[in-house]
Amino acid sequence: MLGRKTADRPLLTQRPEGEPPAPGPPLLTVVGEHAKLEGKFEIADSIQIECQIGGELTVGGKLVIGEKGVVQANVQTVDAIVMGQYEGNMVASGNVEITATGRVTGNIQTDSLVISKGGFFNGNVIKMQETEAAQRPVYRIDEKRAGQQKPGPA
């Protein structure tokens, strides 16, 4: 505002003592296009790959292979979006999406696979095993229907 001096305004807002910091968005690591990595990687949260990676990847969140990304690895992740190139075996407990620019060669084990028009996939898809908790319950249907009474003696 015009006419106010900056000395009247605090520079930083301090949080009261003992109050925990506000939770932020999940951490997203981005590996740029000029890197080339080989080995075994464990990422606690989400990662976006725009470089070349080979080996093994374990991702605790979402794996995003960008348009410039080239991944030749066995992968375990929650969700995956492939916009670049992927070769290997992938196990995803959530969703896998191959976009129009994505190219996948290998096997994918997941509950949900979406391939956009123009996306390429050469391999096998294996549905995740349903656990007992995920199975639908079976109900027995009695012959007596709601609102109907069995005919009684006349």
N, C-alpha and C positions, 0 to 999 in steps of 0.2 A: 504494500500500500504506500501511496505517496505521503510524505510528511512524517513517517515513523522512522525512528532510528533503529539500526540493526542491533544496538546494544540492549534494547528493550526486549528482544526476543531471545529465547534460549537457543543455543546452537545444537544441542543434542537432547533428546528426550530419554530420560533414564527410567529404567524399570525398577519398581520398588524392590528392596532387599528381600531375598527369600522367594521371590516369585520366579518360577521357571521360565525360560525363554519360550516364545510362541513357536509351535511346530512349523517348520518350513516345508516347502515342496520336496518331494523325494529327490535325492541326489541323482543327477544325470551326468555321466562322464562322456565326453566327446573325444574320440581319437581321430585326429585330422588326417588328411589325405597323403601327407608326406611321410608317414610312419610305416614301417614294415616290422611286424612283431611275430615271434614264433615262441610257442611254449604252452604252459598250462596257466590259465587265468581264472581267478575267482573274483567276481564283481558282486558286491553286496546289494547294490540297488540296480539302477538302469544304466544302459550304455548305448551310445550311438557311435557306430564305426564307419569312418570314411576312409579307411586305409586298408592295407593287406594284413590279415591275421591268419596264422596257421597253428594247429595244435588242438587244445581243448579249452572250452569256455563254459564256465558255470556262472549263470547270471541270476541274481535273486529278484530281479524285477523284469523290465522289458528290454529285449534286445532289438535294436534298430540298426539294420545294415543299410546305410545310406547309398545313394546312387553311385558314388565313387568307391564304395566299400567292396572288398573281395575277401570272403571268409572261406577258408578250407579247414574246417575243424569239426569235431564232435561237440555238440552243444546241448546243455541242459539249461532251460529257462522257464519263466512263467509265461510270458507272451513274446511274440516275435513279429516284426515287420521287416520284410525283405524288399528293398528297393534297388539293391545292387545284385552282386553275385554271391551265391552260397553253394558250397559243395561239402557234403558230409552227412552225418546222422544227427538228427535233432529230436530231442524230447522236450515238449512244451506242455506244461500242466494247464495252460490257459488256451489262448488263441494264437493262430499263426496266419499271417496275411502276406500274400505275395502280390505286390502292386504291379501296375502295368509295365514298369521298368525292371522288375525283379526277375532273376533267373535262378532256379534251384535245381540242383542235381543231387539226389540222395534220398534217404528215407526220413519221414517225419512221423513221429508218434505224438498225437494231440487229440483233444476233444473237438476242436473246431479249426477247419482250414478254409480260407477264402482266397481264391485266385482271381484277381481282376483281369478284365479283358486286356490282352497283350502280355500278361504275365506268363512265364515259362516254368513248367515243372516236369521233371523226368525222374521218377522214382516211385516209391511205395508209401502209402499212408496207412498207418496203424492207429485204430481208435484206442484211446486210453482205456485201461481196464476199469470197469465200474466197481466201486467198493460197495460193501453192504449198506453203508449209510447213504450212498448215492442211488441205490436201486429204488424203484418205485414200489410202494407197498401193494400187496395184492389183497383185495377185498372180496369176500364172498357175498354174492347177491342172493337174498332169499327170494322165494317165489312170490311172497307177499310184497306188493308194491305199496308205496306211500299212498295213503288215502283210500286204499281198497281193503275190504275185509273179506276174509274167507267165508264162503257160504256156510251157514250153520244149519242145524236141523230145523225143519219147518214145522 
